[in-house]
Amino acid sequence: MEDNTLQFDLLWKRAIEFGKTNLELIKLKILDKLLAVFSSLIPPIIVFLLAGSFYFFLNFALALWLGDLLGNAYYGYLIVAGFYGFLAIIAHLFLQKPIKRMVSNYIIKQVLK
């Protein structure tokens, strides 16, 4: 009888260790997937920031040039701002769902790799 309780205790300890090991493995797999997703997002973010800086200065120069052509600097800024306001409205109305779908698909693809 005592031999059965020792075996049961040993089996119970191994089951607990197995559960802890599986939990640790799940944590590591989740961490691996999260790191894969976030590390794959870093290069596009850097490119986006650099391209954004380029476009910012390009638009700044365009606004100054248009303002110079029209006689007042603020006319150029108003034209450029109006153009981007128009693009923002169009993007909000027509591109919100496709962009959301594209980002979601990208993240799912990275997680399921």
C-alpha positions in Angstrom: 0.0 0.0 0.0 2.8 2.3 0.9 4.5 1.5 -2.4 1.3 2.7 -4.3 1.2 6.0 -2.4 4.9 6.6 -3.3 4.3 5.9 -6.9 1.2 8.1 -6.9 3.2 10.9 -5.2 6.0 10.5 -7.8 3.4 10.5 -10.6 1.7 13.6 -9.2 5.0 15.5 -8.9 5.9 14.6 -12.6 2.4 15.7 -13.7 2.9 19.0 -12.0 6.4 19.4 -13.5 4.9 18.5 -16.9 2.2 21.1 -16.5 4.8 23.8 -15.5 7.0 22.9 -18.4 4.1 23.1 -20.8 3.1 26.4 -19.4 6.6 27.7 -19.8 6.7 26.4 -23.4 3.5 28.2 -24.2 4.8 31.4 -22.7 8.0 31.1 -24.8 6.0 30.4 -28.0 3.8 33.5 -27.4 6.9 35.6 -26.7 8.5 34.3 -29.9 5.5 35.2 -32.0 5.2 38.7 -30.4 8.9 39.4 -31.0 8.5 38.2 -34.6 5.6 40.5 -35.2 7.2 43.5 -33.5 10.6 43.0 -35.1 9.1 42.7 -38.5 7.4 46.0 -37.9 10.6 47.9 -37.1 12.0 48.3 -40.7 8.7 49.5 -42.2 8.3 52.0 -39.4 11.8 53.4 -40.0 11.1 53.6 -43.7 7.8 55.3 -43.0 9.5 57.9 -40.7 12.2 58.7 -43.3 9.7 58.9 -46.1 7.5 61.0 -43.9 10.3 63.4 -43.2 11.0 63.6 -46.9 7.4 64.4 -47.7 7.2 66.9 -44.9 10.1 69.0 -46.2 8.9 68.5 -49.8 5.5 69.9 -48.9 7.1 72.7 -46.8 9.1 73.7 -49.9 6.0 73.4 -52.1 4.0 75.6 -49.8 6.7 78.2 -49.8 7.0 78.1 -53.6 3.2 78.4 -54.1 3.1 81.2 -51.5 5.9 83.0 -53.4 3.9 82.5 -56.7 0.7 83.8 -55.2 2.2 86.7 -53.3 1.6 85.6 -49.7 3.2 82.6 -48.0 0.1 81.6 -46.2 -1.7 81.0 -49.5 0.7 78.3 -50.3 0.2 76.7 -46.9 -3.6 76.9 -47.2 -3.4 75.2 -50.6 -1.2 72.4 -49.4 -3.3 72.0 -46.2 -6.5 71.9 -48.2 -5.1 69.3 -50.5 -4.1 67.0 -47.6 -7.5 67.7 -45.9 -9.2 66.5 -49.0 -7.0 63.4 -49.1 -7.8 62.7 -45.5 -11.5 62.8 -46.1 -11.2 60.5 -49.1 -9.0 58.1 -47.2 -11.5 58.1 -44.3 -14.5 57.5 -46.5 -13.0 54.9 -48.9 -9.8 53.4 -47.5 -10.5 52.8 -43.8 -11.6 49.2 -44.2 -9.0 48.1 -46.8 -6.2 49.5 -44.6 -7.5 47.8 -41.5 -7.8 44.5 -43.4 -4.3 44.9 -44.8 -2.8 45.5 -41.3 -4.8 42.7 -39.8 -3.7 40.3 -42.5 -0.1 41.3 -42.1 -0.2 40.7 -38.3 -2.0 37.4 -38.7 0.5 36.2 -41.3 3.4 37.1 -38.9 1.8 35.3 -36.0 1.1 32.1 -38.0 4.6 31.9 -39.5 
